[in-house]
């Protein structure tokens, strides 16, 4: 009888293992709600009266929940494309009512490299131009690009941090670069090196305040805008805790050839 019991248990164990293997080998199924909500979001975007923008924000939130709960790759692609549609399709919203755009930009930060590509295209495109009334949204784009941690975007962020004519964008790009704190030394050193150079140029200009140099006051204003965010980024990338340019410059010159923590 004991032998029969052992035999039965062995059979049950084998059947359970087979069932588990079959379940593991089963192809992942797409969530039908993802495509449905993406379709409704597109309708909201294309509404020329903007009467469905609030509904669109709710749909973005719902799709983001789906994404964060472990959507399969096909659904991830649908979700990312849907978020991108907000920035690329339909009649352009007023910069005074950017709610739908803001929701999409913030959501794309969770779409990894694909989200970064969508954000970069929107940032460099003409629909949301490089004008004063769009600075806040464009700054959000830069911060979201950084949150994706796509290292292919480092050059874009460094260029904006160093060369943007808008202080808010310089600050946002510098802040975004702090997200690369886990990148290899080469990338972290590149970021710190380029920002140190620009910071030094601004310090030099600002030091000439009172001499009649036309750019001195502008440089001082820029330093006031970017100082806090750039300090935070330097601290993340170097694992150091300085607050003044001269201290950062001294530390970098001493450690640029060494391995960073």
N, C-alpha and C positions, 0 to 999 in steps of 0.2 A: 504493500500500500504506500509505503514511504517512497518507493521507487516511482510509483505512478504519480505521486504528488510532485516530486522533483521534476518529472517529465513535463507535467502540466505547467509548472512554474517556468520552465525553460521555454516552452512554447509561447506562453504569455509574454515573456521578456522579449523573445524574438519578434513577435507580432508588434509589440510596442516600439521596438527599435526600428522596425520597417516603417511603421506609421510615422514616426518622428523624422526619419530620413526622407519620406515622401513629402512631408510638410516642409522640410528644409529645402527640398529640391523644387518646390512649387514656385512658379514665377510670381513676383510681386504684382499685385493688382493696383491699377490706378484708382484714385479716389474720384468718383464722378462729380463730387461737389466742387472740386478744384476747377475743372473745365467750365462748369456752370457759373461759378462765381466770377471766373475770369471773363466770361462772355458778358455777364451783367456789368462788370466794371468797364469794359470797353464801351458799352452803351451809355454809361454815365459820362465817360470822357467825351463821347461824340455829341452829347446833348448841347446844342448851340446856345441854349438859354442858361446853362450852368445850374439848372434847377435840381440836378441829381448829384451835385458835388458832395453833399453830406453823406448820401448813400454810398458814394464811391469810397469815401474815407472808411466807412464801416466795412465795406467789402475788402479793402486793403488790409485792414486789421484782421479780418477773418482768414484771409489767405496767408497772412504772416503767421498766424497760429498754426495753420496747416503745415507750413514750412518748418516751423520750429518743433513740431511734433513728430518729425521724421518722414517727410514726404519722399516718395521714390524719385529717381532722377527725372523721369518723364514729367512728373507733376512739378518738380522744381523748375524745369525749363518753362513750363506753362506759366507758373507764378512769376518768374523773373520777367518773362515777356509781357505779362499783364501789367506789372509795375512800370516797365519801360514804356508801354503804350501811353501811360498817363503823361509822360514827358515829351512824347514824340507825335502824338495824334490829336486831332480835334482842334477846335478854336482855342487860341491862346487866352488863358485866364488873365485877369488883371493882377499886377504885382501887389495890389492892396488886398486881394482875396486869394492867397496862394495855398489855401488849406489842402486841396487835393494834391498839389505838387509836393508840399512839405511831407505829407503822409507817404507818398511814393518814394521820395528821396530817403527818408528815414528807413523805410522798409528795405530798400535796395542794399543797405549796409549789411543785411543778413544774407545776401545772395552771393557772397564770396566773389570769385574772380569774374563771373558772368555779370554780377551786379555792378562791379567796378567798371567794366567795359561800357555798360549802359550809361552809367553816371558820367564817365569821361566823354562819351559821345554827346550827351546832353550839355555838358559844361562847355564843350568846344563848339557846339552848334549855334544856330542863329535864333532859334525859337525863344530861348531865354538869354538874351544878349548881355554883353558886358557893359551894363549901364547901372547907374547909381540905384535905381529903383529895384533892381534885382540882386543887389549885393547880398542881402541876407540869405536868399535862397541859394545863391551860388556858393556862399560860405558853407551852408549846410551840405551841399554836394561834395565839397572838398573834405569835410569831416567824415561824411559817409564813405567816401572813397578810402580814406585811411582806415576806417573800421573794418573794411573787407580784408585788410592785411595783404592785399595783392601787391607783391613786390614789383610787379611790372608798372605800377603807378607811382613809384618813388620819384622818378624823374619829373613827372607832371607836378607833383606836390612841391618838390624842391624849386622848380621854376616859378611856381606861383608864390612861394614863400619869399623868394629872392627878388622877383621882378614885377609882381603885380603892382599897379598904381594905386590899388585900394588897400588901405591899412587893414581893414577887416578881413580881406582875403589872405593877406600875408600872415595874419594871426591864425586864421582858420587852417591854412595849409601847414603852418608850423605845428599847430596842435595835432593835426591829422598824422604827421610824421612820428608822433610819439607812440602810435600803434605798432610800430616796427621794433619794439623793445626786445622781441624774441628772435629777431633776424640775426644772421651771422655778422661777425665783426665788420666785414667788408661793407655791408650796407649801412650799418649803424655809423661807421666812421665816415662814410661818404656824406651822410646826412649832416652829421655834426660839423664836418669840415666845411661844407658849403654854407651852412647857416652861420658858422663862426665868421667866415669871410664877410658875409653881408652885414652881420651885426657890427663888425669892426668898421666897415665903411660908414655905417650910420652913426656910430660913436664919434668917428672922426669929423663928420659933418656937423653933428650936434655940438661938438666942442667949440665950433667957430661962431656960436650964437653971440651976437653983439658986435661982430666984426663987419657986419653988412653982407655976409654971404647969404644969398637968396634962398639956398636950400637948407640952411641950418635949422630954422624953425620947423620946417617940414620933417626933417630927420628926427628932431626931438619928439614931435607928435607921433611919428611912426614907432619910435622906441617905446613910448607910453602905451601904444596899442598892442604891440607884439611881445613886450618884455615878459609878462606873466606866463603866456602860453609857451613861448620858446624856452623859458626856464624849466617849465614842467617837462617839456619834451627832452631837453638835455638831461634832466635828472633820470628819466625813464631809460634813455638810451645808454647812458654811461654808468648808472647806479651811483652817481655822485650827488652832492647836495650843495651847489653854489647858487648865488643869486646875482652876482655881478659879472659883466662881460670879461673884465680883466682876469677874474678868477677862473672862468671857463677857458679863456684863451691860454692861460698859464698851464692849467691841468691838461688841456688837449695837446699842447706842444710837448709836454713831458711824456704823454702816454700814447700818442698817435701810432708809435711803432711797436707798442706792446699789445699783448692779448688782453682784451677787455673781459670783465666778468660776464 
